[in-house]
Each structure stands twice: as C-alpha cells, then as structure tokens.
C-alpha cells in the first residue's frame, strides 16, 4: 500500500494502515455510524415499524386465548365483559366467536401490512446504504496515490466495491435490527409472560446462557475462516481480471488450458473453504434448534402441569408458547445467519482498511489556481524515493522553457517515467523543489494544475464510448467543431470520417479495431483539444511503423508549438527533434545537451544512438559496454 511521500520542507504524516484483523464488531459498528447518519430518517422509520410489529405480535395470540378460555369452555367472562355482554347463551357465544375471529383477522392483517411496509423500507434503505458506500469507495479509491494503483490488483478493488460493499447492509439489516427486534420482543414478551406466570417466564430464559456460550464459541472459530475465504474469493476475481487483460498473450502462447487449470484449482480451493464453513454453520444451526426446542419442551411441561392443577388456563398457556416462539424465533434466526454476519464483518474490515488509506494530498492551505500557467518548468535538486525507501531520482536540476522540447533518454530503470510523473504530481518529490512559473507545484490546486498539463502515453488509452467521447476526455465541454479541428490537426480526421458512424462510432474495449497509429493519433488529438501549456510525451511513437511515426510526429510538432514539452525518447528520430537532451543514469542526469554535443561527450549516449540509428538489438557485449559506461 502507498504512503504519504515525505516532501522537502513539508512535514509528512504516515499513512493510516488497516485496522487489526481482530477488530471487534463494536468498533466496526462505530465505524459505520457516519455512513448510517444520512439515512437516520429511514432507519428510525424502520425501527418504529419493527417495534410496531413486535407489539402487534404480542396482541395476536389473545383472540385465540379468549376463544379457548371463554367461548369454547364456558368459563365466566371477566367482570368488565360480563357487564358489557350481559347473559351468555349459545347465540351470544356465536356472536363472540365471530367478533373475536374478525378481531384476530384484523390483527393479523395489520401485522402483515406493517411487515410489508417494513420490508419495503428495509430494502430501499439497504440498497441506498450499499449505493452510497460504493460511491464513497469509488471516490476514495480514485483519490489514492498512483503508487497504490500500480501495486494493487484491479480485481481486488473491484471486489471490494462490488461485493464487500454489501457488508453494511448485511450488518445493519441482518444483524443490528434483528438483534434489536429480538431484544424488544424479549422485553415485551417476558413482561407479559411474567404477568401470567413468573416461574414460566424465568424458565423461558434458561436457554439464554447456552445460546450465548454456543454463539461465542462458534463466532470465535468462524471469524478467521470467513476472512480467509474473502481473501480467496478476491484473488479468484483478480485472476479473472489478469487473464482477460492478457488475453492476447494467453492466446499467443496457446495457454487457455493452462489458465483454465489455474482457475479451476483456485475455484476448488474457494469452494472447499465455503463448503467447510457451510458445514460448520449447519452444525451450529442444529445446536441452536436443539437448545430452543428443549427450552420450549421445558416450558410446555411446566405449563401443562400448571394447567392440570388449575393454576393456568389453556388460553394462557397458548399465549405463553406463542410468546416463547416470538422470543426464540428471532434469536434462532440471528444464530442461523451468523455465517452471513461474519461474512459481513470480514467485508466491513476490508472496507475499513481501504477507506483508512490516506489519499493523495489535494491542496495545501492557500493553494493557488493554475489558470494562467505559462509552463516554465524548473527542477531544483529534486530527489524521489518510494515509500519503501527505494531511491529513484537524485539531485535532478534542469529547466524546460515554453516552446522548448526536452528529451529524456537512458537505460531501463534510469527513472525517466518517474521524473515526468512528478510534474503533474502523480508522485510528489521527496527532496528539493519542482517549480512551475516559479511556484512550487505543491502550492497549486491539484486539479487546476493537472488541467494545464496534457499527457500522451506510450500506449494510448481509449475508454468505452464514441470516438468523440474519447477526444472530449481532454476537454469535456468542447464543441463538435473543436473536436473535429483537434482531429484534423492530429491527422486523425480522415480515418475517422471513413468509420461507419464517423465521430459517433463506438470504440470497443481498449480501442480494438483501430490500428496502433490510429489510436495514437486519437491520443494526440485529445491532448490537442485540451490545449494545455505543458505537454508530456512518453515515447508516443515507439510502437509505430515509419509512416505512422511520421504522421504522428507531424501532429506532435503542431502540438508542441508554444508549449513546454518533456518527452521520454527511445528512438533516434525523437531525440534529434529535441532542443535539449538529458541522459539519465541511475536516477541522475549523467549528461545533457543537443544531439551532436552528446555524441561527442557521452559514451553512454553514443552507444545508445548507435544502436537506435541502425535498428539493431543490443547484444550481450554491447549491454556490458553500456553498463560500464553508465557506472563509469
């Protein structure tokens, strides 16, 4: 994971890491509170509906108890009902039976309506919780430093957003509310049972210690298994992303059976782990069912004896048994879904770890807008090291003026890409200062700064959408005329016009169907449309043939006019076109000057240009010579 890069005169704070694996559920619930707060209205409504459901459930067995005790058995009515009903005869009993039946149906119907409304509120609120958390996750992950995205698998990020985000709904809707409902039911039902028979009420609680011990033991053994399965499932998704992204390589080496075998083995491991967890859940479910059945049987025996002794009526025993089911039912349901809750807890820990990663620092206090940027770039003693301490750049000093093109050359690993990444603050310098128009880049508003820098990568990136949508990525509010003008300037209009729908042609994933030169010209057109004063090119013609290279270079010459251009160069044609060349070696500037000067003064540069000019690959002897020159 990436950390905050220590930066020159500024203090750096360490990145917040993931919470410990043993984070208690209580701490995770506290962590969720800010995400629940915007939905407190719906959550309060849901709590009220669930409590009303408990109250209606408490009333529901009484009509049946009344029928059993007073209508069917002929017992005298309570005094307040006797005064109201008068003398009881067969006809009166029939009327009472109808009235009580209607009252029972009305209570049941009211209970169903409340349950229906509670379900709607629960689903609606749960989905909003998931969507909001996904939005925050996506926003947060986008704001993480480039180093995080470079070192973290895409599949893991997608799994956290797509799957782990449901943990907040599962914890709240399958954990918190059932527990609260069970507690409310326990209080209400126990109070009513105690008013009927305190002994039976106490007996009903005899199962609670056994339930608690079983649940505690089960949770302790399950939590680590669930976390391991989440990790395995995440890696399974990562494997899919890896294979699909490298499909050209897979097909080129005919490795489809090999990749299928790897996926099957990983899938078998996940399946076996899930089956093992399900087996443990089933055993726990049986344990809970046995405990609650024994508790019910105990109450039934004691209550039945009380009925035979005349201490309790059949109706009262029916009410007690109904209440007992209302108390044991939610507790058993929580126990049965404990695996899901542990899964949600594991997902919540992963989300908490992701959201705890500190994003890239956006703006310093008093940061200024870069709207009037001219583009004079100056490196003053710049150094850079990754969070693990690996030093990449040392004491970089040079200036790039508007209208000037500075080329960076060097062997692989010399630090070229890292150097150009410092300009738009994809990374922050750890030593020295990087100034643009005399202002430290860290004193600019980050998005404002990046809006004034155009990037043309070595491998052009095209997104899902139309050709016009991809060009407008450089300037979202650009008019059609501006889009076409940029395409013409990049020598892209002609091939676009021959596409089936012109600028409205849909681009397939990664620009499939377009040649490398066409994709690169679209990339150049996008940079042209942005019209930024600073242009960064990461060898944009290295994968093109000579004709396509010349076309793209012609477009780049237009794009460079009046702009500060920094280009990573691997081809002699690019180097010769530069106003100044910096030869990087081991993260330092080993030499700089124009092409002719460096051919005479830098052995490393001369060796590289010799190979570039005649198009030959580097043989082992030449590599040794270059390395000796680099270290000398």
C-alpha angles and dihedrals in degrees: 000000000000125000137198109284113233106240125204112265094001124091116244124211121209119254116260108248132210119290115258117277089243094060107150120243088240091061091048090051090051088049089055095053096089089052091050096046097080088056097046092116094058092039090053090048090050091049091051092049092048091050090049087051089055091050093049089047089054091053096044101082095049098081089055091047090051091051092049096046104036112013103043102028099043096233114160114268120248112272096255091052094042090057090048099045100034123200112008120227136154093278091049091051091053091051091048090049091053093045093048091046090051090047090050092050090047091051092047091047092049089049091051092049091050090047090050092051092044090052091052092049091045094051094043094048093043093053091048090050090053094045094048092048091048090051092050091046093050091047092047096046090050089054094053117108120274089245089065093053092046094051100036125076115246092223091062092054091048091048091053093050097041103036111014091051089073088066092085092055093045093049094048101035099033098031119022100037096043089050092049091046091049090049092049091046090048092052095045097041094042091051091051093044090049089054089053099041123346093198094057090044090057091045089056089061093053091092095055096084091050092048091050094049092048093046093047093050092046095049092048092055096040103049097074092045091053092049090050091051091050089053091048092049091049091052089049090057090045090055091054092051091047094052096044091049091051097041093126089057093044093052093040091058094036090237098145093114090047093051091044089053092049090049092048092051092049091045091050090053092052092045093050091050092049092048090051090052091048090052090053091047091051092051090050091048090053090050092052092046091051092049094050092044090052090049091050091047091051092052091045092053095046092042092047090053089050090053092050089051092049093245093118136023126236089246092054090049089051090052091049093050091047090051090047089056090048090054099040094040099066091040091053091046091054089049092049092051094043091108089056089048091051089049088052091048091052090049091048090053090053091048091048090051091051095047089047091063107105112237125226112288106261109192134358117226107282094014113172130225118253095215095122096043115153096186109240103155120197129180114201115188091322119184131173135194131177119241091262089061098257107148115219107166130035130191099335113186125174142112129227115200128205109274091023127111117212116193124205118208133173145116121295111288094024090124102255098135092043090052095054090043089064093065097067089033096247078144127016123231116252096200134029127359137292111203131191114192087348094303123111108249089232089063092061124086102261100227091042090052094049091048087063095053125075122203128203106185126205091244108043113230118216123184133210110282138060129320088255092051090054093050092046089057083086091056117007096198095050117134123233090255091055091049092052092045091054091048091051091049089052092048089244101114096082097057091040090054090055093054116104095256100016112218090358092061111126114240115224121224112305090356097293112180093038124095122242091254092050092050091048092050089053088052090052091047090052090053091047091052090052088058094201123171093228121058125191119192122189099200094295095186103044094107097042132097120244096266094046089045092055091049092050092044090053088055091046092053088059091046092051095055110120092352134111104246127193115182133183104221132201099156128072091227090061093046095050090052092058126101090214134011127209116201109208121201124172092345094308134099102252095178141349138191140088123319097262093048094050092048087064101036106036121059091188092053092045092053092049093048091048091059094040093051096054096035096234124145119244113265120210093259092053091047088054090050092050092049091050090050091048094051093041 
